Amino acid sequence: MPSLKIGIPKGSLEQATIDLFERAGWHIGARSRNYFPSIDDNDLSCALVRSQEMPLYVANGALDLGLTGLDWILETGADVVEVCDLVYSKSSDSPCRWVLVVPENSPIQTIEDLQGCTVATELVNFTRKYLSDLGIECEVEFSWGATEAKAVEGLVDAVVEITETGSTIRAHGLRIVCDLLLTHTRLISNANVLADPWKKKKIDQISLLLQASLEAHRKVALKMNAPKDKLASVMALLPSLQSPTISELSDTD
């Protein structure tokens, strides 16, 4: 029986992704210290994979499809097919930002001021190319974590870090110089997988239901009791609703 192996991003996006699948009709049973959660669909199997590595495993065929950020697709340069955009994060439905960050009292005011400086980031390849394209020569080193602290402690001149609101950055006495990249989650697939009619149909189904779930999550239903003689004026106020469902109550007025 054919099946698809899908990568669920482990880490900050893990629970948000599981919740998204739940709203789309799939229950993923994540268990502590288990990298292969269950899913109530015999056509699917799941693996928890870091977002940073997801494009590589999809590209080499270890996974048929997965969810990861645009940032890691660009960072790895992996040859994957971007099936659809899924704009969601752990705490909001807004894209995240990779930003250039310096201490509040740093003399660096623009990105051009990085000439000859040292920058720490997890997004090394993207940052190097971004700065090189601007003609800026500086040292870009890989950060294993606690990236913001390196700027706070003066270990580097600046850092490139991901943020949603910038509040944590400001709380550490740091300043955002500029944005380098807006990123959001994308459903990606292996190109060879899409050549299989059954797998492509299943991927299209997953894509449709995940996108529909996100779209529905941003909408509300409005339900009210209204006097019959006011129906026309009420309907005139309702946005984008041409034919609302109307049911009479026991009081027919």
C-alpha positions in Angstrom: 0.0 0.0 0.0 1.5 3.4 -1.0 2.2 5.9 1.8 3.8 9.3 2.3 6.4 10.2 4.9 6.0 13.7 6.2 8.4 15.7 8.3 7.0 17.7 11.2 9.3 20.5 12.3 10.7 19.8 15.8 11.2 22.7 18.1 9.4 26.0 18.3 7.0 25.2 15.4 6.2 21.7 16.6 3.0 22.3 18.6 1.7 25.0 16.2 2.1 22.5 13.3 0.4 19.7 15.3 -2.5 22.1 16.1 -2.7 23.1 12.4 -3.0 19.4 11.3 -5.7 18.9 14.1 -7.8 21.7 12.7 -7.3 20.3 9.2 -8.6 16.9 10.3 -5.5 14.9 11.3 -4.6 14.0 14.8 -0.9 13.7 15.4 -0.1 11.9 18.7 3.3 13.3 19.7 4.9 11.5 22.6 7.8 12.5 24.8 11.2 11.4 23.4 9.6 9.8 20.4 10.8 11.1 17.0 8.1 9.2 15.1 4.6 10.4 16.3 1.5 8.6 15.3 -1.1 10.0 12.8 -4.6 8.8 12.3 -4.2 8.3 8.5 -3.0 5.0 7.1 -1.6 6.8 4.1 0.8 8.9 6.2 3.7 8.4 8.6 5.5 11.2 10.5 9.0 12.0 11.6 10.1 15.0 13.8 12.9 16.8 12.1 14.6 20.1 12.8 13.4 22.9 10.5 17.0 23.6 9.6 17.5 20.1 8.2 14.1 19.5 6.7 15.0 20.8 3.1 18.0 18.4 2.9 16.0 15.3 4.0 13.2 16.2 1.6 15.7 16.8 -1.2 17.5 13.5 -0.8 14.2 11.5 -0.6 14.4 10.5 3.1 11.1 12.4 3.5 8.5 12.8 0.8 7.4 16.2 2.1 7.8 18.4 5.1 7.1 21.8 6.6 10.0 24.3 7.0 10.7 28.0 6.8 11.7 29.8 3.6 14.8 30.8 5.5 16.1 27.2 5.7 15.2 26.6 2.1 17.4 29.5 1.1 20.1 28.7 3.7 20.6 25.1 2.5 20.0 25.7 -1.2 18.2 22.3 -1.2 16.5 21.3 -4.5 12.9 21.0 -3.3 9.5 21.9 -4.7 7.6 24.5 -2.7 4.0 23.2 -2.7 2.3 26.1 -0.9 2.8 28.9 1.6 1.5 28.3 5.2 1.8 31.5 7.1 1.8 30.6 10.8 4.2 30.6 13.7 4.2 29.5 17.4 2.4 32.6 18.6 0.9 34.4 15.6 -0.1 34.2 12.0 2.5 36.8 10.9 5.8 36.1 9.1 9.0 36.1 11.2 11.9 38.5 10.5 15.6 37.9 10.3 17.1 41.1 11.5 20.5 42.7 12.0 20.9 43.4 15.7 23.6 45.5 17.6 24.0 46.8 21.1 22.0 50.0 21.8 25.2 52.1 22.0 26.8 50.5 18.9 28.2 53.0 16.3 26.6 50.7 13.6 23.6 52.6 12.3 23.2 51.1 8.8 24.1 47.8 7.3 26.9 49.4 5.4 28.6 50.1 8.7 29.3 46.4 9.0 32.4 46.8 6.8 35.2 44.9 8.5 33.1 43.8 11.4 32.2 40.3 12.8 28.7 39.0 12.7 27.3 35.9 14.4 24.2 34.0 13.1 22.7 30.6 12.6 21.8 31.7 9.0 25.4 31.8 7.8 25.1 31.1 4.1 22.2 33.5 3.5 23.8 36.3 5.5 27.2 35.9 3.7 25.5 36.1 0.3 23.2 39.0 1.4 26.2 41.1 2.5 28.4 40.0 -0.4 25.7 41.2 -2.8 25.9 44.6 -1.1 29.7 44.7 -1.4 30.1 44.5 2.3 33.2 42.6 3.5 32.9 41.3 7.0 33.4 38.0 9.0 30.2 36.0 9.3 30.5 33.2 11.9 28.2 30.4 12.8 26.4 30.7 16.1 25.4 27.5 18.0 22.9 29.3 20.1 22.4 32.2 22.5 23.1 34.4 19.5 21.8 37.6 21.1 24.0 37.2 24.1 27.1 37.4 21.8 26.1 41.0 20.9 25.3 41.8 24.5 28.7 40.5 25.8 30.6 42.2 23.0 31.9 38.9 21.5 30.9 40.1 18.1 29.9 43.5 16.5 26.5 42.4 15.4 24.2 39.4 15.1 21.6 38.3 12.6 18.7 36.8 14.5 15.1 35.8 14.0 12.2 37.5 15.7 8.5 37.9 15.6 7.9 41.2 17.5 11.4 42.4 18.4 10.4 42.6 22.1 13.0 40.1 23.4 15.7 41.9 21.4 14.8 45.3 23.0 14.6 43.7 26.4 18.2 42.7 26.2 19.3 46.3 25.5 19.8 45.6 21.8 18.7 47.5 18.7 17.4 46.4 15.3 19.3 48.0 12.5 17.3 46.6 9.6 15.4 43.5 8.3 17.2 41.0 6.0 14.5 38.5 5.4 10.8 37.9 6.0 10.2 34.2 6.4 7.2 31.9 6.9 6.5 28.2 6.8 6.2 26.4 3.5 5.1 22.9 2.6 7.9 21.4 0.5 8.1 18.2 -1.5 10.6 16.0 -3.3 10.4 16.6 -7.0 10.4 12.8 -7.8 7.4 12.3 -5.4 5.2 14.6 -7.4 5.8 12.5 -10.5 3.8 9.7 -8.7 0.1 10.3 -9.4 -1.1 8.8 -6.2 1.4 10.7 -4.1 0.7 14.0 -5.9 -3.0 13.6 -5.3 -2.4 13.0 -1.6 0.0 16.0 -1.3 -2.6 18.2 -3.1 -5.2 17.1 -0.5 -2.8 17.9 2.4 -2.0 21.3 0.9 -5.6 22.2 0.3 -6.8 21.2 3.8 -3.9 22.9 5.6 -4.4 26.2 3.6 -8.1 26.0 4.2 -7.6 25.5 7.9 -5.4 28.6 8.1 -7.9 30.6 6.0 -10.8 29.5 8.2 -8.9 30.2 11.4 -8.8 33.9 10.4 -12.6 34.1 9.9 -15.6 34.1 12.2 -19.3 33.1 11.9 -21.9 35.6 13.0 -25.2 34.4 14.4 -28.1 36.6 15.7 -31.7 36.9 16.3 -33.4 39.7 14.3 -36.9 41.0 13.9 -38.4 39.9 10.5 -39.2 43.5 9.5 -35.5 44.4 10.0 -34.0 41.6 7.9 -33.4 43.7 4.8 -31.5 46.4 6.7 -29.5 43.7 8.7 -28.5 41.9 5.5 -27.4 45.2 3.9 -24.8 45.6 6.8 -23.3 42.1 6.5 -20.0 42.1 4.6 -19.6 39.7 1.7 -22.7 37.7 2.6 -25.3 37.5 -0.2 -27.5 34.7 1.0 -27.4 34.2 4.8 -29.2 31.2 6.3 -32.5 32.4 7.9 -34.6 30.2 10.2 -37.8 31.2 11.8 -38.2 30.8 15.6 -41.4 29.8 17.4 -42.1 33.6 17.5 -42.5 34.0 13.7 -41.9 37.7 13.9 
